[in-house]
Amino acid sequence: MGSPITAYMRTLREGPKRLEEVFESLRETEATIRSDKALTDDEKNRRVEKARADARRVATELRSDMVEAKEHVERLSAKATKPDAEALAAGLEHDRAWQRALRQLDAGVAPGDLVAKAGAAGDVSTLRALRAELPAWADATARKGGSRSPVDTTGLVEEVDRALVPHVAEVEAEALTARLEAPSRMDAIDTKARMVTAASFGRYNPQDRMAAAYAANEAERALKGPAEQPA
């Protein structure tokens, strides 16, 4: 049966395919209508417009379901990865892990290298400390350098999450994986939905399909991380 996160992620993973089916159905329906010699041009146009409106409605409903699924994934994954009472009680361990990491950062070790080292060693305490403290550290370091803009540490935090996955309990690993995967799945869904919408207004461009294929490929690669992707 699987967990709720599994069910919602299935919705996101199947989303692009379901939208592709709407797109293909619309194209086939239009071709059938246009080739029907028994219909007048006005009848063909009316039927095509109805088919396009139906496709647009179905695509909108599908995307709405998928947006809702992504919101559930975000809520459930946040809950599953929130520190529990036992983790909070281990505050001293967290502080020690962060202080060790901070000394290395101050010595010039790159944050990404710290994450990779901790991940390879299965050092969950350090990884949790890095995840919690790196954003604030990055902002403080930038301010010392004269920058007033907040630092985007999204990619770095995702590296930490990837490193944590093999070393935490199954429930948390599933939540981390879903949190990493869901945004790129939604990107692929949005690209497919735009393709259907364009076709439903008679503006389909073959490049739309190329963009959709690229987005779907990026979704498949999302969990691998930059270091594992081909150059």
N, C-alpha and C positions, 0 to 999 in steps of 0.2 A: 504493500500500500504506500509506504514511504511517508516522509514528513511533509508538513505544509509547504516548506521551502522547496522541496523536490517537486511538488505539484505545480507551484507557481513558476519555477524555473522551466518546467516542461512547457508551460504556456509560452514563455519567452523564446525558448529554443525552436518551438514549432511555428512561431509567429511569421517569420519570413516566408516559409513554405506555404502557409495558408493564404498569405497575401499574394504570393506568386500564382496560386491557383485561381484567385479572383481575377487577376490580370489576364491569365491565359484564357479563362472562360469568357471574359469580355471580348478579347480579340477574336476568338472563335465565333462567338455570337454575332459580332459585327460582320465578319466575313460571310457567315451564312445568310444574314439579312441582305447584305449588299449583292449577293450572287443570286438571290431569289427573283427570277424573271417574272413571277406572277404578281409582284408588288410594284406599285407606282413609286416614283422617287419620293413623293411626300410620305407615303406609308413607310418606306424604308427609313427615312429620316426620323419619323416619329418613333419607330421601333428601336432604332439605334440610340436615340436620346433616352428612351426608357431604360434600355440595357445599361447605358452609362450611368444614369442616376442610381439604378439598383446596385451597380458595382461600387459606386462612391459611398452609398449608404452602408453596404456590407463592410467595406474597408474601414470606414469610420468606426463602426461598431466593434470590429476586431481590434483596431488599435486602442480603443477605449478599454477593452478587456485587458489588453497587454500593459497599458499604463497602470491599471489597477494592480495587476500581478507584480509589476516592478515595485510599486509602493509597498505591497505586502512583503516582498523580499527584503526591502530596505528596513522595514519595521522589525521583521522577525530576525534578520541577521544582526541588527543592532542589539536586540534583546539577548540573543544567543552569545554574543561576544562581549557583553557588558560584564565587568568584573563582579564576581559573586563575593559573598561574605568571606570565604576562605582566601580569595585573592586579595581582598582589602586588608585582611589580617596580616598578610605577608608584606605589608608596606615597607618594613625594614629591608627585606630582600630586594624590593623594587628600588629603594633609594641606593642601596649598595651597587646594584647592577647599573643604575644610571650614572653614578659617580665614576665607576670604572670606565663606562663608555665616554663620559664627558672628558676624562683625562686624555683619552685617545683622540677625541675630536679636537681638543685644545692643542694636542701635539701635531695636528695637521692631517690625521687620518680622515679620509673621505667618508661621509655618512654611508654611502652605498657599499663601501668596502667593509664597514662595520656590520652592516646588515648581512652581507654575504658570509662573513666569517661566523657570525652568530648562528645563521641558518645552517651552515655546514656542520657546526658543532652541536646543533640541536639545543642551543642555549635559549630556552624559552623565556627565562627571566630577563635576559638582555634584550631580546626581541620585543617583549612587552614594554620594557622601559623605553626603548627607542620609539616605539609606536606612540607612546603617551607623551614623550618629552621632545622629540625632534622638531615638531612644528614650532613650538615656542622658542626652542634653541635657534632655529634657522632665522626666525624673525628678529631675535635679539642680536644675533651675529650680523644680520643685514643692517640693523640700526647703528651698530658700532661702526660699520663701514660707511655710514652717511645716508643710507637708503631709508626712505619713509614709506615705501610700498611693502605690503605684506608679501611674504614668500610663498609661492605655491609649492607645497610639499606633497601634493596628491600622488605623484608618481613614486615618491620615496615611501610613503605610507603603504602604497600598493605592494612595493617590494617587500616590506615587512610582513604584510599579510600573506604573500606567496611563501615567504620563508617559514611562517608559522604553521601553514597547513599540514605538513607531514608530521608535526611534533605535538599536536594538541588533540583533545578528545574528538570523536567522530562528529558530534553535534556542532561543536565550534568550527571544525574543519569544513563541514558542509556550509555553515553560515559564511565563513570567510570566502570560500570558493564562489558562492552565490553573489556575494558583494563585489567580488572582482569581475565576475562575468556579466552581471545584469546590465551595466551601462552600455557595453558594446553590443549586447543582444538588442537593446532598445534602439541603438543607432541603426542597426540593420533593419529593424522593423520600421523605423521612421523613413528610411530610404525607400523601402518597398512600398510603403503607404503613399509616399510622394509619387512614385512611379504609377501606381494605380490611379491616383487623383489626376495626374497629367493625362493619362490615357482616357479617363472619363470625360475630359474636356476636349478630347481630340488633339492633344498636344504631345503625344508620346514621342520621345526621342530615343534612338537606340543607345545613346550614352547613358540614359537613365538606368538601363539594365546593367551596363558596365559598372556604374556607381553602386548599384544594389549588390552586385556580385562581390565587389571590393569590400563593402561594409560587412557582408556575410563572412568573408574570409577573415577580416579583422576580428570579428566576434569569435571565430574558432581559435584565433591565436592569442586572445586576450589573457588567458591563464598562463601562458608560457613566459611572459615578461620579456623586456627588451633584449636581455643577454642571450636568450635562447632563440630569438628570431633571426632568420638569415639576414645577412648584410645586404 
